[in-house]
């Protein structure tokens, strides 16, 4: 009896110690965030642990003795509470970019009363495979540190975490008998790794340097440690059947087949698939998961996407069910707690062949609750509605909002909010959460903050108040004109489903091809001009967020203007009106010059930041040039038939690359009229292609043009282009 009491006492002490340790970890983590973001004001905040409210993450915000007190059930919830205070009390927004400081008022506002809020869903997912190509490939730890902080502030607790997996694969393929050269040549260049990981392309812009493998492995360890400290469950990859063609040399009898053509790439770049019923499949899965767990640990949730934009070997439902069953069994054979997370993108992308019958077969091959779906593009199509709630498998409702990191003002944000509200109200039991699957970060971040804010009960005050508060924190103070501008942007501009990829200056020049679906706008241009003029009706624009707003809206205004002038230029060519043609040519070149200047006022709106970050990874000139070529290629030519997909209206890029193409076009059109010879689009395209190849292989530094200050420059544009004024901007 005495020993029994002693055992109970020791056990109780152990439990208390464990709880205290967990509590200390949460408090240490949130204190670290505060110290990083606002070191000069950190002493004004106090944090405490509280119980979950109705089983959900929650926070409480109050004030006492001049201190701001934030309680939460974990570090993630406390971070959301801290962000609430920054947003609503300090008129402050936190950028997801490390170089942007958090600006606070000299005297922190007091919190009167008590604010409580709780999450409406358990899982808040973030990122996309493509984000790792379009924005993240050259992120260092400081960049990742801020991005993880931003994720925590916005309540994200399930990030996609696929950095560093090539080192895991290198070790696996080595153990199976492949050579160093074979393995690194199988990988793509760093900016293209997302599409290699999704089994779209192999080898393109490779081979991958060994130094990259090592550095990304070390970076992933840092990323995962910080994400887990914030109570996040990172989604790591697992083997989905994608294998090197060279594996056939070692295993000649293995059932390895090509996944077919993708995006116009030559056969040498195509991917190969190992059937899951092969014993070799289970062997590779075991090798990979054991190697990955040894390096990075596990949270038992694995991204497995075998047919992202490729075709399975058979479309027979029985085969699809068997393939998912076998694939899942290889996961649980290594990790009995394994959960398969599957992108829903393939069901949207190939919806003609991924019929409800095929989708059901594939999903029901996995036990209920052991596979979760990312409903990838809900602002366009909510697949959970068209596929019977994914036949009982849990799913996460996702907002995509952006393709390729394009800088165009697009995304039906208000409609998205209504759809999300509806999904939350009528959610089936298997709706696990809400997420965002954006392809690039190089955009205004408000849509993603809006989506994640809506999953907390404090967001129920309505859109108008939320947008007013957004305007306040972008300006840094209460500005009626900025509030009016943002109401216009929210209600009238951000209205179209992503699909308009760029402004016309960022498209390849083509005679009489101006108003395509890639450049169309679904709002009157004067609404956008009015919003821009209202943004300009401020005494200063010191806040980075307001600067980004001015640039983002302004480049869309000038881009829309270019669309009109280009149409007039083509019409003048049709009538062979040389004086008018020359005048319109001058206007086009002026718009390109002004666009380049406008976008050069903020580092994050320039190509130089992208290239500088790429070159910084190289240990010598050869490697710096290699990384730069990858960086240049992705945002321009891309590869296959995807040219201009990742177009960015960036300073320096407009002046050197897009402007270069347009100057060639203008020259050839003018020469055509002057000589009386018809313009030959094919001949022009050949000259353009030569210019593009020269640009992507160049390492010549790109100069930026800048004059006056941003506010003054934007006001000059109104006078210059006779834009619609809502206010006096003189």
Number of C-alpha atoms within 10 A of each C-alpha: 6 6 8 9 10 11 12 11 12 12 12 12 12 12 12 12 12 12 12 12 12 13 18 14 16 25 20 14 21 24 19 14 23 18 14 15 18 14 11 11 14 15 13 12 15 15 20 18 19 17 14 16 15 9 10 16 25 26 30 23 22 17 18 12 8 12 16 21 21 25 24 28 20 26 31 30 33 33 28 29 27 26 21 22 22 21 19 16 18 22 21 27 27 23 18 19 17 18 12 15 14 16 19 18 12 8 8 16 17 16 17 11 9 10 16 16 21 22 26 17 16 17 23 24 27 24 19 21 21 23 22 24 24 24 17 16 21 23 18 15 15 12 16 20 21 21 18 22 28 22 26 25 25 26 30 28 23 23 23 21 23 19 23 21 22 22 21 22 20 20 17 22 21 14 12 14 13 18 14 14 10 17 21 19 19 23 25 23 25 25 29 28 27 22 19 23 24 20 25 25 27 29 22 26 21 18 18 22 17 13 13 16 20 13 14 20 19 16 16 20 15 15 20 23 14 17 23 15 18 28 19 25 22 25 24 25 22 23 24 25 22 25 22 23 19 16 18 14 12 11 13 10 8 16 15 21 17 18 22 16 17 19 12 11 17 11 13 11 18 22 25 22 23 23 21 22 15 13 11 15 24 21 12 22 22 21 20 23 24 18 18 22 14 11 17 22 15 19 16 18 22 24 23 24 23 25 21 21 22 19 18 19 17 10 13 12 16 13 17 21 19 18 22 19 19 18 24 22 17 23 24 15 13 16 16 11 12 20 22 23 23 21 23 23 19 20 22 20 13 14 13 9 15 17 17 18 12 18 21 20 21 20 22 19 20 22 12 14 13 15 24 26 23 26 27 28 23 21 24 19 13 19 22 23 10 11 15 11 18 23 16 20 21 22 28 26 29 27 30 25 27 27 23 23 24 28 26 26 25 23 24 22 25 20 18 22 18 13 17 22 15 11 18 18 9 10 15 14 11 17 24 20 22 27 26 29 26 24 23 25 20 19 22 17 14 14 23 20 18 20 22 23 19 21 25 19 14 15 16 13 9 10 18 14 14 17 20 20 21 23 28 25 25 29 26 24 16 15 20 16 19 26 24 18 26 26 19 18 21 20 15 18 24 20 20 22 20 21 17 21 26 25 28 26 26 27 21 15 22 14 17 14 13 20 13 10 11 16 20 18 20 13 13 10 16 14 17 22 22 21 29 32 26 24 28 25 21 15 8 13 20 14 20 20 23 21 19 21 19 22 23 21 23 22 24 24 24 23 23 19 19 23 19 15 18 22 17 17 24 20 16 19 22 13 11 17 13 14 10 16 23 17 13 20 24 13 18 24 17 13 22 23 16 22 26 27 22 28 29 26 22 16 14 19 25 24 24 20 14 20 22 16 18 25 23 15 18 18 10 11 10 10 17 19 18 22 27 23 22 23 28 22 23 23 24 24 19 20 17 13 12 14 16 21 22 23 26 27 27 25 30 24 27 26 24 15 18 25 21 16 25 24 17 16 23 20 12 18 25 18 14 16 19 11 8 10 10 12 17 12 15 10 10 18 17 11 14 19 13 11 15 19 13 11 18 19 15 14 16 7 10 16 14 18 15 16 11 9 11 23 20 13 16 21 17 14 17 17 13 9 12 9 18 17 16 17 15 10 18 10
